[in-house]
Amino acid sequence: MRVLVAGGARVDAGKTTFSTGLVARTDAVGYKPRAGNDYWFDHDDFRTATAEGRLYGKDARKLAAASAASVEPEEINPVHRLWRPSPGGGTGLLGRDDREFLVDRVADGYVVNGTVDLPDAVRDALALADAPRVSSVGAFNDLMTERHLPAQRDLRAEVAAADRAVVESYADVARPFREIDPDAVAVVEPGRVRVYDGERYAKGCAVASGGPAAGQLEERVDDVTDLVDPATEARLPPLSAEARADPRSVADAYDHAYDAVLATAFE
């Protein structure tokens, strides 16, 4: 069983809460192929990880803790990007006008943005002395081919071989892997989840991307869900912070929604 959890809203969709509860309900392993957090807005999470000389986010930490197998955040999240705000100037190396990337963790190594001055806390906490530094998009693309893609392929093979896997996408990206068709897809947003047949959702992704020849960009959830009708949907009640922190409590509160996901996955 492989279930993909995607977000119907770019931020704060509730993907991780829903995913941890589904992991607890099914005794699955949760995966987060790509993730990122912000040195400024997520500084407490940054400090928690770097206190051990590591770099990961709270989503991967929660998924790892909820998983049936004993896994570390880095094992289920091979690529993690650390951002920071970039107010008032330029588009930066990756073409963003609101933030700039500082460091990528790829498996157990790092890639550094050579066009910015890293905060002292980043330089001091992480083993960056031998990390490659990129100063152009071309050089970054070359390193992605060399490092990022193999890390993603390794995780993809692990997900494909898993007996029960819950894969959480990132931001509003429709799917993190093109090569694996999920059995069911849960598109989560505040207040509801829409459940899709995995094969139909994958076909919608292919149409939204323009097909294999044209599909160089990631599909967005809204572009796919505009093309595919959900098999069913369910309301999601708001949960307290205490309940959200306990995957078993989430599993109980969202039991009806998980029934719908599993019915779709196994039909």
Secondary structure, DSSP 8 states (H G I E B T S, - for coil): -EEEEEESSSSS--HHHHHHHHHHHHT-EEE-SEEEEETTTTHHHHHHHHTTT----HHHHHHHHHSSS---HHHH--EEEEEEE-TTS--TTTT-SSEEEEEEEETTEEEEETTS---HHHHHHS--TT--EE-SHHHHHHHIIIIIHHHHHHHHHHHHH-SSEEEE--TTBS-S-SS---SEEEEEETTEEEEEEHHHHHHHHHHHHT-TTT--S--BHHHHHTTS--SEEEE-----HHHHT-HHHHHHHTHHHHHHHHHHHH-
